[in-house]
Amino acid sequence: MTADTSPVSGLAARYAHALLELAESKNKLDAVAADLRDFRRLVSESAELRQFLRSPLVGRDQQMTALRSVLEQANADSITVNFAMVAARNGRIFALPEMAEAYLNELARRRGEVTARVTTAQALSDRQRQQLEQALRQGVGGKVNVEAEVDPSLIGGIVVRVGSRMIDNSLRSKLNRLHHAMKGAG
């Protein structure tokens, strides 16, 4: 089985498709997408939350209570909260991050959008983000959804991933290339 056809990705795709249809019928596609981006960010920033979602030691009721609290504190739409509760009730809480990813990918595909994952050493200013979005739009020839992350280990510069293409112009990579070049010269 490839990563794209794993049992979790198939499960995530089915749940995401159902959520997309529900959100579309309620005219809440963008609200749910924003909630799922926030949820994905929370999961990526919190090792405790990632562990909690995957732990077989936490009971379903406890998982549902905690998840509802997290989503409500984030002011998530009721569609998103109810969807997460259904997934948790069905014992699928571990797959919520993949469901979020599948939803966002399918929504972008339907809209003809390309997602660019941008990692920088420091947060981008609004102006920098607008300039980057404009440059990416020109580069890919269409609408680009920029998902920005901060990784201080880059030291400086930027890493951009669009689909399977990656441009790594970080200071960390440049230093690594210089280090390897110096090893070979010695």
N, C-alpha and C positions, 0 to 999 in steps of 0.2 A: 504494500500500500504506500502510495506517495503521501506527502504531507497534506496535499490538497484533497485527498480522498480518505483521510483518517476518519475513524468513527466520530471523533469530536468535531471535526470540520463539517461533516455531513449533518450532524445534530445541530451545530451552530447555524448552518445555512437554513435548515428547516425552520428553526425558531425565528431566525432573522426575517425570513420570508413572511411568516405569519405576522410578525410585528410590523413589517413594512405595509402589509395589506391593511392592518388595523389602523396604523397611523395615517395612511393615505385616506382611508374612509372617514377619518375624523379631522382631516386637514391639519395634521400635527406632525408631518414629516420632519420639518426643521426643528421643532421643539424636542422631539424624541432624539434626533441626531445630536443636538446640543447636549442633551442629558447624557447620551452614550459617550460623547467625547469627554465630558466631565468625569464620568465614571471610569473610563479607560485611563484618564490622567491620574485619578485617585489611586487606581490599582497599580499603575506604573510607579507612583511615588511612595507607596506604602508596602513594605515587605510584610507587615503584619496583616494587612488586608488580603494580599496575595495568599499568604499562608492560611488565613481564615477561610477563604473561598475554596481551598483545596483540602482542608483538614477533614478526615473521616471521623475525627474525635468530637466534633462539634455537632450537636443534635440539630435536626431540621428546624424545629421551632425556634431555637436560639439563633440559627442562621437567618431565618426569616425576620425575626425581631431586629437583629443588628443591621441587616441589609435595608430594611424599611427605614430605620433611623438614619443611616448614611444617606439614602436617597432623599428623604424628606429634608434633612439638613442642607442638602444641595439644591433644594427647591425643584426637584424633578417633577415633571408632568405626571399626572395620575396614570396615564397610559404606560409610561416607563415603569412606575412603581408597581402597578398591577402586573405587568409583564414579568418583572423580576421576581415577584411573589409566586407567580405560576411556575417559573423556572425553578425556584427554590423548593416549592411544594412538590414538584416532580423529581426532586433530587438532582437537578441539573445546575445548581449554583456554581459548580466548578467551571462550567463552560460559559458563564456570562461574559467574560472578556472576549472570547472568540465570537459569541453572538453579537456583541457590540461591533466588533471589527467587521463581521459579515454584513450586518445592517448598513454600516457606513460605506463599505465597498460597493454593495449593490445599489444603494441610493446614488452614489457618485457615478456608477456605470450607467444607470438609467438617465441621469442628467447630462451625460457626456463630459463629466468632470474628471480631471486627473488629480491624484493626491500627491503632493510633494511633502516628504518628511524632512524637515530642516532641523539640524542640530547645530547649536552655537555655544560658545563658551559663556556668553552672557545673553540675557534676554534681549530680543530685538525691540527697538523703539517702534512706534506706530509708523513713522516715516520709513525706517529701514524695511519693515514688513511690507509696506505698500510698494516700495521700489523692487523688492525681491519678487513679489507677486507679479508685478508688471514684467519684469525680466523673464520669469518663468512662463508667463502667458505667451510672450513672444517666442520663447524657445520651444514650447510644446505645441503652439498653435491652437490653443483653446483655453477653456476655463480651468483654473488651477485652485485647488483647495490646499492651503499651506497649513501643515500641522507642525508647529514649532516646539522644540524641546531645548532644554538647557543642559549641557554637560560640561562642567568646569574643567574636566580632565583634558578637553581639547586645547586648552590654554588660550587659543585665539583662532580666528578663522571660522570656517563653516563646512558642514557636510550636508549635501542635498541628495536625497534618494527620490527618484521618480520611477515608479515601476521597478524594473530590474536594473535600471541605470543608477550609478552612484558617482557623485563628484565629491572627492574628499580634498578640500583645500584648507585643512586644519593645520595649525602650527604643530600639533602633536605628530601628525603624519609626516610633515616636512622634516621634523627632527628625527623621526624614526628612519626615514629614507637617508638622511645625512649620516646617521649612525651606521647604517648598513653599508653605505658607500665607503665610509672611512674604514670599516672593518676589512673590506675587500682591497683597499689601497695599501693596507699595512702589511 
